[in-house]
Amino acid sequence: MILGLDVGGTQTDAVLIQEGRVVAAAKTPTTGDLLATLRIALENTLGHVDPGRLVRMAFSTTMATNAIVEDRLDDAGMIVSSGPGLNPEWFSVGPSYHVVDGCLDHQGFETKPLDRSAVMNAASSILNAGIPVLGVVSKFSVRNPWHELQAADWVGHSFSHVAMGHRISGALNFPRRIATTYLNAALYRLHKNFSDALIHILREKGLSGPRYLLKPDGGTIDLDMSIQRPAQTAQSGPAASVMGALALDGCEGVTLVLDVGGTTTDMSVVIDGTPLLKPLGIRLGPYQTLIRSLLTHSIGIGGDSEVRMAQDGKLKIGPVRRGEPAGFGGPAPTPTDAMITLGLLDAGKRDVSRLAMEKVGETAGWDGAATAERILQGMAEAIAASARAFVYDINAQPVYTIHEVLADQRVEPTSVLIIGGPAPQIAGYIGKALGLPCRFPRHYGVANAVGAAVARVTSEITLQADTQRGSVIISEAAVENDIDAGFTMDQAMSLGRAVLCRQAAINGADEKGLEISILERQAFTMIRGYMRTGRNIRLKMGITPGLIPEWKRGG
Amino acid sequence: MLHAVRRTGLVFFPAYDWAISPSHPEREERLLYTQDQVLEEGLLDIDGIIEYRVRPAGFEDIRRIHFCVPDEAAVTTESHLISAGGCLVAADAVLKGEVESAFALVRPPGHHAMRVVHGNRGFCNINNEAVMIEYIREKYGIRRVAIVDTDCHHGDGSQDIYWHDPNTLFISIHQDGRTLYPGSGFPHETGGPNAQGMTINIPLPPQTGEEGFLYVLEELVMPLLEKFEPELVINSAGQDNHFNDPITNMNFSARGYAALNARLRPDIAVLEGGYAVENALPYVNVGIIMAMAGMDTSCVKEPNYDTDYRPQPSEITGYIADLVDRLRGVFLEGGLKTVPCEEGEVVQRSRDIYYDTDNIHERQHEKIRCCKACPGAFSIASTSNRGQHILAVHVPLGACRACRDIGSAWFEEGTRGAFTHVYLQDRVRGVYEKT
């Protein structure tokens, strides 16, 4: 039996899955106390289930996201070495940010040694400010982690935790590496406390199976392992909905997935069962990060969005949510009231909803039903317009080889899958607005929790071999080996596979039958003065987001 | 979040699957480290720096400007079309007002490609800037364009294409042709009979440093631009003046390039040469992008700048001051000795053109009608050692009646001659024919 639990902004959904089917689902209001909410959600779901039968638990939580957006991060000190380029002071973050001398070039050659005394001074000043956690980042550390390792070695023992830039991601982007490292340092204690408390609650309930957290890339990570990189558990809600859609439907062809919630609608694209990933990393509050995520887009329109008639005689829906729909005693008319008025939804007080509709349509001379009809059409059209812009942006992504330009593989959705509370009521309207077949799966209301429950562990490695420098580096996995001039792509591939499998196992994956995808594979001959001087091999492989084998599609 | 002071478009096409030959300077690896540096610096995250996706240019875009022998397909690869197309994307971004300026970092380069194309010269087949400019003129109705070619090599292809065009000011700053390929670009090359003084060559001695470049820019190039009042300034941004460049002898640095761009403020910059792929291009390109975006570039510096950069020798400074003085006299103070040209007179010239990359020898005979009313129709009879003997007739945009007529007559006459192909490029009617 598998437990999936998704903490949303207003509701926390939980599901129990047995033999590949959803056997129980429960909704619990989300309160300000995250742990209390989790405890209640667990009680509501598990009821009389024997805890010993739970073989897997997966959570999508808002702990890290909330801490970031509510600016409740711990203080973390930063030591950064840059070399030439953009001014590193522009990326200053946290209360104690120090730029020190030292430089690596794009190949990873040291062009200026790290200034040991500057590092020591920076560390003293951070400690003197009473800050116990440290982040160290150097430019091009993913090509050579030496300076970050040196800094950690020189001063790390004085800190309770040291986050290093090269361990986060093999991707190039120094400002994002700084921000992400800072978040990992500044979330360390909070996340550790959260996970300790969660483990405590689970033990209390007698739940001892493997525990996972969902990440924004739609994959999971072992709860214990997540403590090293807590920021990567932030903003997993949209990923939960994509994985839920995938679990409940399969998403053949090019599927536009819409998760229509109370406040927002999240959209994403799944191509033949594989969700599209964002090219670089997610934005968390004010921070651009290197945290891999699914490509999603969110608009401020949902079932509880405020509806009003604007001066120009046009209906405005969202982006504000004032509270519950009028029919539930809320302060403003909403699309949900429109659904109630039209009899599409049997909930709340129908006459209150109808009255609210009549009031909205009054100046235009529409009755309640006509107003409701127009609201749902307007809502669908707004979602459709946003979805078209989303798809347009996907197709405007740059490409870098002739092959890609000529292949010109454009994403063109062939169908729409809707999940979220109002899915059955709004599907027809959206299908019409987009001119595409539109469907919703069983368990559409708790799809996110299903997604969290059955998402497999993901992992990614970035390998860079440079025979001129004589090294092969896999930054995320702390691999740095010497290589000789004859190092080949085949050797790179087998090293990459081995390290990826090891990394995935550490992150909690079952080592048997991992599906590995090659995300990038390039080799360049390096020539100086018409002489071949070496080979530059670049390889990126990963376990892409997908479902655990135990899940049976459709639930 | 960082903001660009000027919204800047980037078109990045490194063509990781294209090379002239495996060990050629123009090969797959050339922009690899530039992309590494651009990505690592996080330049694309800056608000107001927008990266665009390339698209290939069509043969119709090439036909506005080139006579390809025997045809476009024979002298281009897909990468040439995408490189030129990348410039069109940059042009659209600027002309539609989405950005204030744009930089097309594309390969292969183009500024050695002349009007008639038999093959590859100086790593170029298709002149990216010219394809772009004629696209802009066609689509956005712009007339007056200035090209400032800052590549270390003389932009002889662009000069050839705009030799007769009084609406295009072509300025090339380069290492003296007596010391570097293609061996042309001297001050006496000032434009054809209808466009005298519209071509300006500024040959600089080897070892010219940033001081010299910036002096030339300030004292000569900027005043020339002010006088011409272009609607659009294009920078042929070759980066081989760099002190680390392996095939040239100049002494420019990344910060110098950045300063030059900050001052020149081109509407569109197009990458040309630059073959110090590891220790110059990454820094120069970052500097140019930041300068175009109006950002502070004081931290942009090559790792070896402090140890390897040698300031400009004083005798070079003196030489450049004299040269600039002389050129100011010619081009800014009315000292240009023009050759009288009677209305309707047909002026002829013959020349030999060598294609170094493809080892082609071409012999050209050109005729142009002197015209006060329009840029003038011209024809080129071209023979190459590959056995082609063609006649190409060009009727310019805004051509007067007489020039249109003589163009048609030349074309008609040509079709009865012993040419392997006869081409007509009629920019007025938009007719591009080939027999």
Interface residues (C-beta under 8 A of the other chain):
Chain A: S82 G83 P84 G85 L86 N87 P88 W90 C103 D105 H106 Q107 T111 K112 K139 F140 A171 L172 N173 F174 P175 R176 P286 Q288 A396 Q397 P398 V399 Y400 T401 I402 H403 V405 L406 Q522 F524 T525 M526 I527 R528 G529 Y530 M531 R532 N536
Chain B: M1 L2 F12 F13 P14 A15 Y16 D17 W18 P22 S23 R27 E28 E29 L32 Y33 Q35 D36 Q37 L39 E40 E41 G42 L43 D45 E51 Y52 R53 V54 R55 P56 E78 S79 I82 P246 A254 E278 N279 P282 Y283 V286 M290 M295 D296 S298 C299 V300 K301 E302 P303 N304 Y305
